[in-house]
Amino acid sequence: RTRPWLPCGAMAATVRDGDDGGLPGAMKNRNEVIENHTSLSVTVDEEPNADDISRAPKSSSKWKSLKTLVTAGNALTSSTSGTGSSQRSASRQSAKRKLRESSFRAVKDARGGAAVKSRQSLGFGLASVYFQVLERSWAYVTLVLAGSFLVSLLVCALLCFVVGGYADANDGKTAPLRFAASHVFTMGFGTVTPRSDVSYALAVAQCFLGVILNVFMFTFVITKFQRPNAAMMLSDKLCLCTRAGEPFLLVRFANLRCNTLQKAHITLTLMRRRKTPEGEDYVARTKLSTHEPPTTLTAFATVAHRVAERGPGSVFRKLQYGSVDLRDLADLLIQVVVSAYDPIYDKEICAVKVYGAGDVAVGCVFRGMMGTDEKGAHPVVNFEKISDVETQTVTVFPPAAESSDAPVSNRSHRITKLELVLGGGRGSVGPNDPNFPNLGPRSPLEQMCGYCAKLLMVLGEGGAAFSSKLADITDDKSKPSWLERCNPKKEAPCARLPGSTKWIAGTDDIMAAVGATHAGVAAVLARKRPDVTSADETLLRSFMWLWITAVCVGPDTSIPEMVAKGGMAVFMLVSAGVYDPNAHSGDAQGDRTGSTKAGEKGGAPGSPNKAGDEETDVSQNVESTTVKSVLNARAVLFLQTLERLLSGTQHGRYLCGDEPGKLDFWVFADTRALLDDCFMEWLDAHGVPIAQHVGRATKKWLAALREKPHVKHSMGAGYSDGVLASTRTILAKCFFLSPFPGFPRKDASNVFLEKLKLAHPPATLWSHENGGASGVVENGAIGEASDTAMDSAAARLCV
């Protein structure tokens, strides 16, 4: 096994002594090492696709030895300079000690490594000695210089004793030694003087030797002082996380001196072992782009690489989504090179480190490095936290241009966590939209299915991990062909449990299946309040169909008139809970609609969905009652019931108790639009004035749920919350399925969506120009900023 990575960024990698069997090929001597090292390090101009070229046999021991060959020769000795008063901080002292110990181990391990052994095969010479002495530590330099002077002194003293011909005023036995010492060290005559031509020539030769030794000594010392030692640390781990849904690979590095380094340049290189059809093994190198890298560095910085959807680097996207595991990436290496100009040394410094697939922390981000001094008064950098990571607990979906690739089939051993297929839609489909052509250009796909959102909120509350695929369910033409293999009805959501190849369809069925195997989800599903009756639950689950039905009928349409339309018209009445076909058995269409199974989920208003275990017919006189009046009465009853259940504190502040449960998430997905004034105005334009009936407790409950990350991001993608895409898709299907032409009102609907777009902008594809942001600010800025002294200090140090 290789030694675990050290936190020192000034070294290239930790190196170990390898046996002959651990090196690539049969490297029995140094010449073979050089030859094989050269062939294995060939850089290819073309970057092969990871799926097109077969990989070499996965021999982890050989690849680790190649890792040693590539990086061992770059090991550097790092030391830190004094940083003034900041050294009084315990964290600074600890980081300094940690760097020094790591550097010492790196240099110690580098001796005898494959690269060093290969270098020694070049032979012995002054140039080789000069290089190797400068490369080592100060103790090694001192030992070499002292040894050189001592050996020279002994040889010269021996020659003086053999030649003789000198005069010593003290007439002591150490005369030859003093004769040599005065000439070699001081380059002049001392108390022992030459008396013959031979001894005089010997004295001159010894002085000349002293000149050479002193020149070498001063050269070593001055060069050693002037050498820019990189007092840098690189994190032990790389983090593979998401930013606004897009996968990013993060690396963090720090400058312990905290002086300003200029012209910083960071390079990330992906190295994979490849094998051509002809049998040649080589290393393919792919340079990974960095997103907004810093140009100067003071204390620490994090550099990000956006993982592309295609190409060799897309392997990290597969790792993020669970399509591959670490066993498939035994040949993967990531080399990180950080270089910058140090104005103190007037030289460029460089730090190198190589990571393997096991060094990637999937789904994690780096923790903050800021702390306070001993008095707690001033922010300081805690370099010991450079490798601290924390798990991302929020799942944000990435915007997509098209539907995802088809899920892997019949490979249950690769399905290690819950796999979902979610319903995608667009906030705008462009100028060719027959209903809303002026809504804007065609926007990317985002998760907009309300039933998928209900499932995701339950999974998030229960802490269930999952991977997902996005299917465009805007209309039948947009649905991908693979969706039918997951669900014959071509609807979302559908799910596949870990270790299974069987797909489950329907929101309620998926929740039940996951709850049977996941304790956290089971606990969420079990949350109920004793005062919430089945009639209350049926009423609360019918709100979405209430307003959909209300906007699809005219002001004077009666229930018999709508029942006579049959089909979709009867289904709307049943789903809204204002018509019981069993009580009017003469209506064949009503009988067929009433047989619809409860809980079936469709991606559109035309999909089957039960209204509840009990259907409530609120019309007393069916013949004379208009649909609009019945729906208005039921909508008011809905809001009054919701307010009543949320106003009391005896059974908790949620519909399911002290913590939200399935009913909370179900009702929230249908009523989140109540917080938008434009939605109220649009309903009012269709004869459904309910704004005055939305109570304070209801608004507080909606706001509290929306602040939960797994609720807030259950729809949308990136910076979008999916409200526009969901509403536009529902309205488009209302226009298509409405039994009464002219309803919903197209003019009012266009105004409504224009206002809704301002409050809930659609998703945008990631680009270097916008960084994935939609261009619409929230509270004055993209994201949320903090004005604390700690964060301000961190920002200044990272400039």
LINQUI-V439887 format. One record per residue. RES is the residue in one letter. PSI is psi in whole degrees, -180 to 180 (999 if undefined). Layout:
RES|PSI, RES|PSI
This chain:
R|144, T|157, R|141, P|150, W|139, L|156, P|1, C|120, G|-15, A|-19, M|157, A|-44, A|166, T|133, V|146, R|160, D|124, G|145, D|172, D|-35, G|-15, G|-12, L|151, P|128, G|-175, A|77, M|89, K|-18, N|174, R|-36, N|-39, E|-34, V|-46, I|-45, E|-47, N|-36, H|-40, T|-45, S|-32, L|-15, S|16, V|131, T|130, V|143, D|-41, E|138, E|106, P|149, N|140, A|-23, D|-10, D|-31, I|131, S|148, R|158, A|161, P|137, K|90, S|99, S|-34, S|-40, K|-40, W|-36, K|-35, S|-37, L|-39, K|-39, T|-44, L|-41, V|-32, T|-16, A|-37, G|-9, N|7, A|132, L|150, T|122, S|140, S|156, T|145, S|164, G|139, T|31, G|-139, S|-22, S|-20, Q|-14, R|-18, S|134, A|-37, S|-37, R|-44, Q|-42, S|-41, A|-39, K|-44, R|-39, K|-42, L|-44, R|-44, E|-39, S|-42, S|-42, F|-44, R|-37, A|-45, V|-40, K|-43, D|-28, A|-29, R|126, G|-4, G|172, A|-43, A|-40, V|-40, K|-39, S|-38, R|-39, Q|-20, S|-10, L|-13, G|179, F|136, G|172, L|-39, A|-41, S|-43, V|-45, Y|-45, F|-47, Q|-32, V|-44, L|-27, E|-27, R|-177, S|172, W|-38, A|-40, Y|-42, V|-46, T|-43, L|-43, V|-45, L|-46, A|-41, G|-40, S|-46, F|-41, L|-45, V|-43, S|-41, L|-44, L|-41, V|-45, C|-40, A|-39, L|-42, L|-40, C|-40, F|-37, V|-44, V|-43, G|-152, G|36, Y|160, A|130, D|118, A|-30, N|-16, D|49, G|168, K|-15, T|16, A|-45, P|-37, L|-41, R|-33, F|-46, A|-40, A|-41, S|-36, H|-42, V|-43, F|-45, T|-12, M|41, G|168, F|147, G|-141, T|-20, V|118, T|147, P|147, R|-9, S|167, D|-36, V|-45, S|-32, Y|-43, A|-39, L|-40, A|-42, V|-42, A|-39, Q|-37, C|-41, F|-41, L|-39, G|-39, V|-46, I|-46, L|-42, N|-37, V|-47, F|-40, M|-49, F|-36, T|-46, F|-47, V|-48, I|-44, T|-38, K|-41, F|-37, Q|-12, R|127, P|96, N|126, A|104, A|64, M|152, M|138, L|147, S|151, D|-28, K|153, L|146, C|130, L|106, C|-173, T|145, R|114, A|38, G|-18, E|134, P|135, F|146, L|124, L|142, V|142, R|141, F|161, A|150, N|107, L|-27, R|-24, C|23, N|161, T|116, L|138, Q|161, K|46, A|140, H|125, I|129, T|129, L|127, T|125, L|126, M|125, R|144, R|134, R|160, K|124, T|165, P|-25, E|-7, G|6, E|131, D|136, Y|169, V|118, A|127, R|130, T|120, K|126, L|130, S|153, T|142, H|116, E|58, P|150, P|147, T|-19, T|159, L|130, T|-59, A|-62, F|161, A|154, T|130, V|138, A|144, H|122, R|127, V|123, A|159, E|-24, R|162, G|178, P|-36, G|-12, S|-9, V|-30, F|-32, R|-40, K|-38, L|-38, Q|-40, Y|4, G|13, S|-25, V|161, D|180, L|-26, R|-28, D|-12, L|33, A|-22, D|8, L|133, L|145, I|118, Q|129, V|124, V|123, V|120, S|148, A|158, Y|124, D|110, P|-19, I|-47, Y|-14, D|36, K|167, E|135, I|157, C|141, A|137, V|140, K|147, V|133, Y|150, G|177, A|-32, G|-13, D|4, V|119, A|104, V|133, G|26, C|158, V|163, F|142, R|165, G|150, M|-1, M|140, G|-163, T|161, D|-176, E|-32, K|-10, G|19, A|-31, H|141, P|139, V|163, V|130, N|98, F|-15, E|-18, K|11, I|-30, S|6, D|131, V|161, E|150, T|137, Q|125, T|-5, V|130, T|119, V|128, F|143, P|143, P|149, A|143, A|-39, E|-180, S|155, S|165, D|159, A|143, P|154, V|135, S|145, N|41, R|69, S|-28, H|-18, R|-13, I|91, T|-10, K|168, L|133, E|129, L|150, V|119, L|157, G|122, G|152, G|178, R|142, G|-28, S|139, V|7, G|-177, P|-14, N|2, D|120, P|-19, N|-42, F|69, P|-18, N|14, L|-17, G|178, P|167, R|122, S|164, P|168, L|145, E|157, Q|114, M|2, C|123, G|-36, Y|-36, C|-39, A|-40, K|-43, L|-44, L|-36, M|-39, V|-44, L|-41, G|-40, E|-34, G|-8, G|31, A|127, A|150, F|160, S|160, S|154, K|147, L|125, A|131, D|111, I|28, T|-45, D|177, D|-34, K|-29, S|-19, K|133, P|154, S|-30, W|-14, L|-33, E|-28, R|-28, C|-38, N|113, P|-25, K|-6, K|47, E|161, A|150, P|162, C|156, A|158, R|123, L|156, P|134, G|7, S|152, T|3, K|133, W|143, I|133, A|155, G|130, T|-49, D|-40, D|-39, I|-45, M|-44, A|-41, A|-43, V|-40, G|-27, A|-19, T|-9, H|118, A|-38, G|-44, V|-39, A|-38, A|-38, V|-43, L|-24, A|-10, R|120, K|155, R|137, P|-22, D|-4, V|110, T|170, S|-34, A|-40, D|-45, E|-40, T|-43, L|-44, L|-28, R|2, S|3, F|-41, M|-42, W|-21, L|-53, W|-28, I|-46, T|-39, A|-37, V|-8, C|4, V|159, G|169, P|-24, D|9, T|128, S|163, I|-45, P|-37, E|-40, M|-37, V|-36, A|-25, K|-29, G|-172, G|-122, M|-33, A|-45, V|-39, F|-41, M|-45, L|-42, V|-44, S|-32, A|-10, G|22, V|6, Y|131, D|106, P|-25, N|-27, A|-11, H|66, S|-13, G|-17, D|104, A|-38, Q|-39, G|-38, D|-44, R|-37, T|-40, G|-20, S|-1, T|132, K|140, A|145, G|-9, E|138, K|133, G|159, G|3, A|168, P|-24, G|3, S|152, P|139, N|125, K|150, A|-13, G|175, D|-26, E|131, E|134, T|120, D|102, V|-4, S|128, Q|-35, N|93, V|-36, E|-34, S|-3, T|134, T|153, V|-41, K|-43, S|-38, V|-44, L|-39, N|-42, A|-40, R|-34, A|-41, V|-41, L|-40, F|-50, L|-36, Q|-40, T|-43, L|-43, E|-40, R|-44, L|-29, L|-14, S|-35, G|152, T|-1, Q|-39, H|10, G|166, R|0, Y|168, L|-19, C|10, G|-147, D|-24, E|151, P|147, G|-164, K|-44, L|-39, D|-48, F|-36, W|-47, V|-38, F|-42, A|-31, D|-18, T|4, R|-25, A|-12, L|-17, L|-7, D|123, D|-35, C|-30, F|-41, M|-42, E|-39, W|-43, L|-39, D|-37, A|-21, H|16, G|28, V|78, P|94, I|0, A|-39, Q|-11, H|-4, V|111, G|171, R|-43, A|-36, T|-46, K|-40, K|-40, W|-44, L|-44, A|-40, A|-41, L|-39, R|-23, E|-15, K|127, P|-42, H|-15, V|-45, K|-37, H|20, S|-17, M|161, G|-171, A|139, G|-126, Y|-3, S|148, D|4, G|-1, V|-44, L|-46, A|-42, S|-47, T|-42, R|-41, T|-42, I|-44, L|-38, A|-39, K|-28, C|-43, F|-38, F|-36, L|-7, S|132, P|-9, F|110, P|143, G|-8, F|134, P|160, R|121, K|-37, D|-47, A|-35, S|-38, N|-42, V|-41, F|-47, L|-33, E|-43, K|-38, L|-33, K|-35, L|-38, A|-29, H|79, P|153, P|170, A|156, T|146, L|149, W|142, S|162, H|-24, E|-41, N|-5, G|20, G|-8, A|153, S|-9, G|-7, V|128, V|151, E|119, N|34, G|-6, A|156, I|120, G|-167, E|132, A|157, S|144, D|16, T|154, A|-34, M|-50, D|-35, S|-42, A|-41, A|-40, A|-41, R|-39, L|-25, C|-6, V|999
